[in-house]
Amino acid sequence: MELSLRRTSFLLLLFFFSNAVLLRSIDAEVITLTSETFSDKVKEKGTVWFVKFCVPWCKFCKNLGNLWEDLAKSVEVEDEIEIGQVDCSVDKPVCTKADIHSYPTFKVFYDGKEVSKYQGPKQVDSLRAFVLNAARNATRADDVESDSEL
């Protein structure tokens, strides 16, 4: 009886833990952008895209580890910010159009246009601060433009 109760408790604990991990990974998604999706996604109205451009053979890209996923988790509560990535070995036309010449490259897009390029330390806090600031500036410029049209 005691063994059965322990087993049941263990299974329940395992079930709740795995669901929590699954739900967290669903919420904090890094979206892979391709030649078919890139242009439409970065043009989404009211959405700031922070995109990492990499190739699998780049040692600097490999050294990032889970940085991009950790960044996505850190901004998941920000409705207007999406975290994306492009594999330039697969989607070369996207990288050519985005003017990518080195890896990794991090760029912010808003309303279909590049608004800034990140060149700071490869740390979640720095990347998060950068994209939040870029989002604030991009949406502020959008608000000013909307006001001037009235």
C-alpha positions as CSV (number, residue, x, y, z in Angstrom):
1,M,0.0,0.0,0.0
2,E,2.7,2.5,1.0
3,L,4.7,1.6,-2.2
4,S,1.7,2.2,-4.3
5,L,1.0,5.6,-2.7
6,R,4.7,6.6,-3.2
7,R,4.5,5.5,-6.9
8,T,1.3,7.5,-7.4
9,S,2.7,10.6,-5.7
10,F,5.9,10.3,-7.8
11,L,3.8,9.9,-11.0
12,L,1.7,12.9,-10.1
13,L,4.7,15.0,-9.4
14,L,6.3,13.9,-12.7
15,F,3.1,14.8,-14.5
16,F,2.8,18.3,-13.1
17,F,6.5,19.0,-13.6
18,S,6.5,17.8,-17.3
19,N,3.4,19.9,-18.0
20,A,5.0,23.0,-16.4
21,V,8.1,22.5,-18.6
22,L,5.9,22.0,-21.7
23,L,3.8,25.0,-21.0
24,R,6.8,27.2,-20.4
25,S,8.5,26.1,-23.6
26,I,5.3,26.7,-25.6
27,D,5.0,30.3,-24.2
28,A,8.6,31.2,-24.9
29,E,8.9,30.3,-28.5
30,V,11.7,31.2,-30.8
31,I,10.1,31.3,-34.3
32,T,12.1,30.0,-37.2
33,L,11.7,32.4,-40.1
34,T,12.1,31.2,-43.7
35,S,12.1,32.6,-47.2
36,E,8.4,31.9,-47.3
37,T,7.5,33.5,-43.9
38,F,10.1,36.2,-43.2
39,S,8.7,39.2,-45.1
40,D,5.1,38.6,-43.9
41,K,6.1,38.1,-40.3
42,V,8.3,41.2,-39.9
43,K,5.5,43.3,-41.5
44,E,3.0,42.3,-38.9
45,K,1.4,45.5,-37.6
46,G,2.3,46.4,-34.1
47,T,4.9,43.7,-33.7
48,V,8.6,44.1,-33.1
49,W,10.8,41.2,-34.3
50,F,14.2,40.6,-32.9
51,V,15.9,38.2,-35.3
52,K,19.1,36.2,-35.0
53,F,20.8,35.3,-38.3
54,C,23.1,32.3,-37.9
55,V,24.6,29.3,-39.7
56,P,25.2,25.9,-38.2
57,W,28.9,25.8,-38.9
58,C,29.7,29.1,-37.1
59,K,31.5,28.6,-33.8
60,F,30.3,31.9,-32.5
61,C,26.7,30.9,-33.2
62,K,27.3,27.5,-31.5
63,N,28.7,29.3,-28.5
64,L,25.4,31.1,-28.0
65,G,24.0,27.9,-26.6
66,N,20.4,28.6,-25.3
67,L,20.8,32.3,-25.3
68,W,18.1,33.0,-27.8
69,E,15.6,30.7,-26.1
70,D,16.4,32.3,-22.8
71,L,15.8,35.7,-24.3
72,A,12.5,34.5,-25.6
73,K,11.5,33.4,-22.1
74,S,12.6,36.7,-20.7
75,V,10.3,38.7,-23.1
76,E,7.4,36.3,-23.3
77,V,5.2,38.7,-21.3
78,E,5.8,41.5,-23.9
79,D,2.9,41.1,-26.3
80,E,4.4,43.3,-29.1
81,I,7.8,41.5,-29.2
82,E,8.6,38.3,-31.1
83,I,11.9,36.5,-31.1
84,G,12.9,34.9,-34.4
85,Q,15.8,33.2,-36.1
86,V,17.0,32.5,-39.6
87,D,19.3,29.8,-40.7
88,C,21.3,31.5,-43.4
89,S,22.7,28.2,-44.8
90,V,19.1,27.3,-45.7
91,D,17.4,30.6,-46.4
92,K,20.2,32.6,-48.2
93,P,17.8,35.0,-50.0
94,V,16.4,36.2,-46.6
95,C,20.0,36.9,-45.3
96,T,21.0,38.6,-48.6
97,K,17.9,40.9,-48.4
98,A,18.6,41.6,-44.7
99,D,22.2,42.5,-45.6
100,I,23.8,39.9,-43.4
101,H,27.6,39.6,-43.8
102,S,28.7,38.0,-40.5
103,Y,27.4,35.6,-37.9
104,P,25.7,35.8,-35.6
105,T,23.9,39.0,-36.5
106,F,21.0,40.3,-34.4
107,K,18.5,42.8,-36.0
108,V,15.2,44.4,-34.9
109,F,12.5,44.8,-37.5
110,Y,9.3,46.8,-37.2
111,D,6.6,47.3,-39.8
112,G,8.8,45.5,-42.4
113,K,11.8,47.6,-41.9
114,E,15.1,47.1,-40.0
115,V,15.1,49.6,-37.1
116,S,18.3,48.6,-35.4
117,K,21.2,46.2,-35.2
118,Y,22.5,44.8,-31.9
119,Q,26.3,44.9,-31.3
120,G,26.6,44.5,-27.6
121,P,27.4,41.7,-25.2
122,K,25.8,38.3,-25.8
123,Q,23.9,38.2,-22.6
124,V,20.2,37.9,-22.0
125,D,19.9,41.1,-19.8
126,S,21.7,43.2,-22.5
127,L,19.7,41.7,-25.4
128,R,16.4,42.1,-23.4
129,A,17.2,45.8,-22.6
130,F,18.1,46.5,-26.2
131,V,15.0,45.0,-27.7
132,L,12.7,46.6,-25.1
133,N,14.3,50.0,-25.9
134,A,14.1,49.3,-29.7
135,A,10.4,48.4,-29.3
136,R,9.7,51.5,-27.3
137,N,11.4,53.7,-30.0
138,A,9.7,51.9,-32.9
139,T,6.2,52.1,-31.5
140,R,6.8,55.7,-30.3
141,A,7.8,56.7,-33.9
142,D,4.7,54.9,-35.1
143,D,2.5,56.8,-32.7
144,V,4.1,60.2,-33.7
145,E,3.5,59.3,-37.4
146,S,-0.1,58.4,-36.7
147,D,-0.7,61.7,-34.8
148,S,0.8,63.7,-37.7
149,E,-1.6,62.1,-40.1
150,L,-4.6,63.4,-38.2
